[in-house]
Amino acid sequence: QHQDSRPLKLYSSWFCPYAQCVWIVLEEKKLDYQWVEINPYRVDQAREDTKISLTLDEKRELYPEFVSASPRGLIPALDNGG
């Protein structure tokens, strides 16, 4: 069982099948966790229907705690407080 008073943080995106697998395990194990939604894309200004992956620097600016837990900026990521 997680010993810290803060729950695990699951950095995720709703559409990611790998994140969904982690989510299922957390639910099955009945672990206390916090879902933190990460949007790894931005809209292309020239074509609003096109998404462009955020760079690591953009992710670092928007989601500093996420990049601390996932230095390569990939989802899913778990942070257990350290």
Secondary structure as GFF3:
##gff-version 3
##sequence-region A 1 82
A	DSSP	beta_strand	8	12	.	.	.	ID=ss1
A	DSSP	alpha_helix	17	28	.	.	.	ID=ss2
A	DSSP	beta_strand	33	37	.	.	.	ID=ss3
A	DSSP	beta_strand	41	43	.	.	.	ID=ss4
A	DSSP	beta_strand	51	53	.	.	.	ID=ss5
A	DSSP	alpha_helix	56	62	.	.	.	ID=ss6
A	DSSP	alpha_helix	64	69	.	.	.	ID=ss7
A	DSSP	beta_strand	77	79	.	.	.	ID=ss8
###
